[in-house]
Amino acid sequence: MQVISRIKVIRGDITELPVDAIVNAANSTLLGGGGVDGAIHRAGGPAILEECRKIIARQGGCKTGEAVITTAGRLPAKFVIHTVGPIWNGGNTLEKENLANCYKNSLKIAVEHRCTTISFPNISTGIYRFPKDLAAKISISTVVSFLEKSTLPDKVLFVCFDPENFQLLQSELGDIETSNNPLA
Ligand code: AR6
């Protein structure tokens, strides 16, 4: 089966969709924040922060590009995977590599927990100001490469909150589909 058919780009609120794992665009303190991080903690309730605090006690937070996993609390999911995206700083301080690592490490933890479905927000494209077009290319190509080597997760959803990200990701996915199909 084509890897592309395991990826879906949709518009919506990531806290509302039932999946095995919801990815959170967190910060290195893991103590919550604004944007999608705030929305996930609000909707999921205090159980998520409680587990984040245990992780902080154990390993002192989470580095850029890495990921940790907690309960999803009241969210319609089994887990929240918290990953820390890079803050955009012109592009010469490993932002691109770190963003790819967010997707790779989140998928790796999802596989370790036997997740069949996972949803991603557009990591770093809000408060962290990563250029949306570049983030779209990196996120789609990183997920495609991962899925080519792994049967899990079976489905990856990109849940776009804003119309610009939705369009950029859809067109990125469409380009890959076309380049894989010589008859298109
Ligand atoms: N569902 C899906 N996507 C959302 C939602 C939602 N409910 N809410 C916002 N987005 P941001 P960052 C989109 O700023 O850039 C936090 O304070 C939003 O439109 O949430 O990685 C953390 O604690 C954007 O496209 O995350 C960090 O300090 C995308 O999610 C910092 O922000 C990411 O925007 C992380 O910044």
Residues whose N, C-alpha, C, O or C-beta is under 5 A from the ligand:
A	BS01	AR6	G12 D13 I14 T15 A25 A26 N27 G32 G33 G34 G35 V36 D37 A39 G85 P121 N122 I123 S124 T125 G126 I127 Y128 R129 V159 C160 F161 D162
